[in-house]
Amino acid sequence: MISYPAKIGDVTTRIFTAGTEGRPVMFVHGFGAKADRWKLNMDPIAAAGFRAYAFDLPGHGFASKSDNAPSTVPEYSDFLGKVMDHLEVSNAVLVGTSLGGAVVASFAAQHSDRVEALVFVGSMGLVPIGEEIRSRIRAGSANQTLEAMQAKFKNIIADQSKVTVEMVEEEFHTNNSPGAAAALIKVGRYIGEKLDDDVVGQKIASLNKPTLLVWGDEDKVVPLAFGRAAREILPNSRLCILEGTSHTPYYEKFSEFNAAILDFLSGRTDAPKMAGVQFL
């Protein structure tokens, strides 16, 4: 896997790529995160014969940060399309987690011809998550202290043995880099006030694209109940539940996550048997 800076419109971002041949798979991270959250997934996906890509959303990671940065799901969806154009990717499998799932859903609803299949991981944007959760996320957006980062990783990762001091410090420094505070507060305000206005689950259902939903059974940010609700409205979907994980199942149980993704991409209709994994 390699990474490099790229200018996409008015935004400077960072792009990760793995693999040089095969069907493209685009990974989209969540709020307050960055592209390298997918580092345990991209190389295995590429090794299986795919081209894997990830990038920093505006206001996140190493991308441009300011109070003028794009901050809404529709704006991020537009940016995803520009990244795909930059990479000369006409259509792809789209994988999004948390707010990144809402971005993927929004893009698919507008550009179904550019979407081969969809993977949503602890995703927003499919069904309303409600005022309580949105308000909690908004409140957290204004607090990027080291203590807040420690609390964040306790919330998004169930197995605390997988959380390192380096991870927490890196998140702290990234989210306190120039312009980051203003950018994250702006996104938090959008989530608190308008995120549920941009829910597109019913539109995704009408597309009837192959869809995999992946949730941690201990997700504290977007609880499993929302994954089950999404499964009910998406007729061509399967729900994969990774036991003993919270909001980052792609990190906590990356081997099982990668295996589930590859089985999905291979077109298997029978659920693979893996310990600690349920399919509905």
Buried (B, 14 or more C-beta within 10 A) or exposed (E): BEBEEBEBBEBBBBBBBBBEEBBBBBBBBBBBBBBBBBBBBBBBBBEBEBBBBBBBBBBBBBBBBEEBBBBBBBBBBBBBBEBBEBBEBEBBBBBBBBBBBBBBBBBBBBBBEBBBBBBBBBBBBBBBBEEEBBBBBBEBBEBBEEEBBBBBBBBBBBEEEBBEEEBBEBBBEBBBBEBBBBBBBBBBBBBBEEBBEBBBBEBBBEBEBBBBBBBBBBBBBBBBEBBBBBBEEBEEBBBBBBBEBBBBBBBBBBEBBBBBBBBBBEEEEEBBEBEEBEBE
